[in-house]
């Protein structure tokens, strides 16, 4: 195999796993690390952590509608992900739905289309919802982060802190009766916990925030991307779906 063929295979592998953004300032050949640019003698100053307060000309307290919230997020300059993302991914589904799903962050497909859960994991989520009689006309979907992290990496605590007030306001505007937290990032962020998804999934918890007058019934479940990597966990997700269906029936919403 020639060097060019190896390079092509490597680039194709990067694309398959979602790495399509160069985040370094200086290109580096990892096959020959000694030929990379030498380290600087003095480290640049560390960037200040993102403040939890909003650096937006539109105040959240003034957001009375989803359109107001969309404008506030679009005007927000407190998260650097905005500069690397293609699109702001706000939401999808029925704003009047009684079931709201909150995921982690957009992926490559979501970033291109500007909608949450439209890639392969989104297709699996659609099938999961269909098993209990739900679809995108009967649920509302958003994410903790409205912008895609480069290369689909995990969101940083600073990025989550910066964007959390927006998703709290989003939930308050929708006022769902059932909140489904899809994946560990959404669960930890909105339950304010360090516990893992395997410990808390499949149990009902009260979701509270300063934006709410009363708690919302919430449950966490595995993210579809995790299920694609670990199909053996699909049985547990099926149990979670059945719990959601039972709660809908008990509330007269099915």
C-alpha positions as CSV (number, residue, x, y, z in Angstrom):
1,X,0.0,0.0,0.0
2,X,1.4,3.4,-1.0
3,X,1.6,6.4,1.4
4,X,-1.1,8.2,-0.6
5,X,-3.4,5.2,-0.2
6,X,-2.8,5.1,3.6
7,X,-3.5,8.9,3.8
8,X,-6.8,8.4,1.9
9,X,-7.9,5.6,4.2
10,X,-7.0,7.6,7.2
11,X,-9.0,10.6,6.0
12,X,-12.0,8.4,5.2
13,X,-11.9,6.9,8.7
14,X,-11.8,10.4,10.2
15,X,-14.9,11.3,8.2
16,X,-16.8,8.2,9.2
17,X,-16.3,8.9,13.0
18,X,-17.3,12.5,12.6
19,X,-13.9,14.3,12.5
20,X,-14.4,16.9,9.9
21,X,-13.0,20.0,11.5
22,X,-9.4,20.9,12.1
23,X,-9.1,22.4,15.6
24,X,-5.4,23.0,15.8
25,X,-3.7,26.2,14.7
26,X,-0.6,24.3,13.3
27,X,-0.9,21.2,11.2
28,X,1.0,18.2,12.6
29,X,2.0,14.9,10.9
30,X,1.3,12.4,13.6
31,X,3.2,9.8,11.6
32,X,6.3,11.8,12.2
33,X,5.8,13.7,15.4
34,X,9.4,15.0,15.7
35,X,8.8,17.1,12.6
36,X,5.9,19.0,14.1
37,X,6.3,22.7,15.0
38,X,8.2,23.0,18.2
39,X,6.4,24.1,21.4
40,X,6.4,27.7,22.2
41,X,8.7,28.8,24.9
42,X,6.0,30.6,26.8
43,X,2.5,29.3,27.1
44,X,-0.3,31.7,26.0
45,X,-2.6,33.0,28.7
46,X,-5.4,30.6,29.5
47,X,-8.8,31.7,28.3
48,X,-11.2,32.8,31.0
49,X,-13.9,30.3,31.9
50,X,-17.2,31.1,30.3
51,X,-19.4,33.0,32.7
52,X,-22.8,31.6,33.6
53,X,-24.4,35.0,32.9
54,X,-25.6,35.6,29.4
55,X,-23.6,37.8,27.0
56,X,-26.6,38.5,24.8
57,X,-28.3,41.7,23.8
58,X,-31.7,39.9,24.3
59,X,-32.5,39.2,28.0
60,X,-34.0,35.8,28.9
61,X,-36.5,37.6,31.1
62,X,-37.8,39.3,28.0
63,X,-38.3,36.0,26.1
64,X,-42.0,35.3,26.2
65,X,-42.1,33.1,23.1
66,X,-40.0,30.5,21.3
67,X,-39.2,33.2,18.6
68,X,-37.9,35.5,21.3
69,X,-35.7,32.7,22.7
70,X,-34.4,31.8,19.2
71,X,-33.3,35.4,18.7
72,X,-31.6,35.5,22.1
73,X,-29.6,32.4,21.3
74,X,-28.7,33.7,17.8
75,X,-27.5,36.9,19.4
76,X,-25.5,35.1,22.1
77,X,-21.7,35.6,21.9
78,X,-20.7,33.8,25.1
79,X,-20.0,30.3,23.5
80,X,-17.2,29.9,21.0
81,X,-19.0,26.9,19.4
82,X,-21.1,29.4,17.5
83,X,-18.0,30.4,15.5
84,X,-17.2,26.8,14.3
85,X,-20.8,25.6,13.7
86,X,-22.6,25.8,10.4
87,X,-26.1,26.3,11.8
88,X,-27.9,27.1,15.0
89,X,-29.8,24.0,15.9
90,X,-32.8,25.2,17.9
91,X,-35.6,22.5,18.0
92,X,-37.9,20.2,16.1
93,X,-41.3,18.8,16.6
94,X,-44.6,20.1,18.1
95,X,-44.2,23.1,20.5
96,X,-47.6,22.1,22.0
97,X,-46.5,18.6,22.7
98,X,-46.8,17.3,26.3
99,X,-43.5,15.2,25.9
100,X,-40.2,17.1,25.5
101,X,-36.9,15.4,24.7
102,X,-33.6,17.1,25.5
103,X,-30.4,15.6,24.0
104,X,-26.7,16.6,24.2
105,X,-25.6,18.5,21.2
106,X,-25.9,18.5,17.4
107,X,-23.8,16.2,15.3
108,X,-22.6,16.7,11.7
109,X,-26.0,16.0,10.1
110,X,-27.8,18.2,12.5
111,X,-25.3,21.0,12.0
112,X,-25.9,20.8,8.2
113,X,-29.7,20.7,8.4
114,X,-30.2,22.9,11.5
115,X,-32.5,20.3,13.2
116,X,-31.8,18.0,16.2
117,X,-31.6,14.2,15.8
118,X,-31.7,13.9,12.0
119,X,-28.7,11.7,11.5
120,X,-28.4,7.9,12.1
121,X,-29.0,8.3,15.9
122,X,-32.0,10.4,15.1
123,X,-33.4,7.7,12.9
124,X,-33.1,5.3,15.8
125,X,-34.7,7.7,18.1
126,X,-37.7,8.0,15.7
127,X,-38.0,4.2,15.7
128,X,-37.9,4.1,19.5
129,X,-40.6,6.7,19.8
130,X,-42.7,4.9,17.2
131,X,-42.8,1.8,19.4
132,X,-44.9,3.7,21.9
133,X,-47.0,5.6,19.4
134,X,-45.1,8.8,19.3
135,X,-43.5,10.8,16.5
136,X,-42.3,14.3,15.8
137,X,-45.8,15.6,15.6
138,X,-46.4,14.5,19.2
139,X,-43.1,15.4,20.9
140,X,-40.8,18.4,21.0
141,X,-37.0,18.0,20.7
142,X,-34.0,20.2,21.6
143,X,-30.5,19.9,22.9
144,X,-28.4,21.2,25.8
145,X,-26.1,22.9,23.3
146,X,-27.5,24.6,20.2
147,X,-24.2,24.4,18.3
148,X,-22.1,21.4,17.3
149,X,-18.8,20.8,19.1
150,X,-16.0,20.3,16.5
151,X,-15.5,16.7,15.6
152,X,-18.5,15.7,17.7
153,X,-16.4,15.9,20.8
154,X,-17.9,16.0,24.3
155,X,-19.2,19.4,25.4
156,X,-16.9,21.1,28.0
157,X,-18.3,22.2,31.4
158,X,-17.9,25.8,30.4
159,X,-19.9,25.3,27.2
160,X,-22.7,23.6,29.1
161,X,-22.7,26.3,31.8
162,X,-23.0,29.0,29.1
163,X,-25.9,27.4,27.4
164,X,-27.8,25.9,30.3
165,X,-29.9,29.0,30.9
166,X,-31.2,28.8,27.4
167,X,-32.4,25.2,27.7
168,X,-34.0,26.0,31.1
169,X,-35.9,28.8,29.4
170,X,-36.8,26.5,26.5
171,X,-38.3,23.9,28.9
172,X,-40.2,26.7,30.7
173,X,-41.7,28.0,27.5
174,X,-42.9,24.5,26.3
175,X,-44.2,23.5,29.8
176,X,-44.2,19.7,29.0
177,X,-45.8,17.2,31.3
178,X,-43.1,14.7,30.7
179,X,-39.4,15.5,30.1
180,X,-37.1,12.9,28.6
181,X,-33.4,13.5,29.1
182,X,-31.6,11.6,26.3
183,X,-28.1,10.7,27.3
184,X,-25.7,11.3,30.2
185,X,-24.9,15.0,29.4
186,X,-28.5,16.0,29.4
187,X,-29.2,14.0,32.5
188,X,-26.3,15.4,34.5
189,X,-27.0,19.0,33.3
190,X,-30.7,19.1,34.1
191,X,-30.7,16.8,37.2
192,X,-27.6,18.7,38.5
193,X,-25.9,15.4,39.4
194,X,-22.6,13.7,38.9
195,X,-24.2,10.2,38.8
196,X,-23.9,8.2,35.7
197,X,-26.6,7.4,33.2
198,X,-26.5,3.7,34.0
199,X,-27.5,4.5,37.6
200,X,-30.3,6.9,37.1
201,X,-31.9,5.9,33.8
202,X,-35.3,4.4,34.0
203,X,-36.3,6.2,37.2
204,X,-38.6,9.2,37.5
205,X,-37.1,12.3,38.9
206,X,-38.6,15.8,39.5
207,X,-37.0,18.4,37.2
208,X,-36.9,21.8,38.8
209,X,-35.4,25.1,37.6
210,X,-35.7,28.8,38.5
211,X,-37.9,29.2,35.4
212,X,-40.6,26.8,36.7
213,X,-43.3,27.3,39.2
214,X,-43.6,23.5,39.9
215,X,-41.5,20.4,39.1
216,X,-41.9,18.4,35.9
217,X,-41.9,14.6,35.8
218,X,-38.6,13.6,34.1
219,X,-36.8,10.4,33.1
220,X,-33.4,9.8,31.6
221,X,-32.6,7.2,28.9
222,X,-29.6,6.2,26.9
223,X,-28.6,8.3,23.9
224,X,-29.3,6.5,20.6
225,X,-25.7,7.0,19.6
226,X,-24.7,5.0,22.6
227,X,-27.2,2.3,21.7
228,X,-25.7,2.1,18.2
229,X,-22.3,1.3,19.8
230,X,-23.8,-0.9,22.5
231,X,-26.9,-2.7,21.1
232,X,-27.0,-4.9,24.1
233,X,-28.4,-2.0,26.1
234,X,-31.5,-1.6,23.8
235,X,-33.5,-3.8,26.1
236,X,-33.1,-1.3,28.9
237,X,-34.1,1.6,26.6
238,X,-37.2,-0.4,25.7
239,X,-38.1,-0.6,29.3
240,X,-37.7,3.2,29.5
241,X,-40.0,3.7,26.6
242,X,-42.6,1.5,28.3
243,X,-42.4,3.6,31.4
244,X,-43.0,6.7,29.3
245,X,-46.0,5.1,27.6
246,X,-47.4,4.1,31.0
247,X,-47.0,7.6,32.3
248,X,-48.8,9.0,29.2
249,X,-51.6,6.6,29.7
250,X,-52.0,7.5,33.4
251,X,-52.1,11.2,32.5
252,X,-54.7,10.5,29.8
253,X,-52.2,11.7,27.1
254,X,-51.9,8.6,24.9
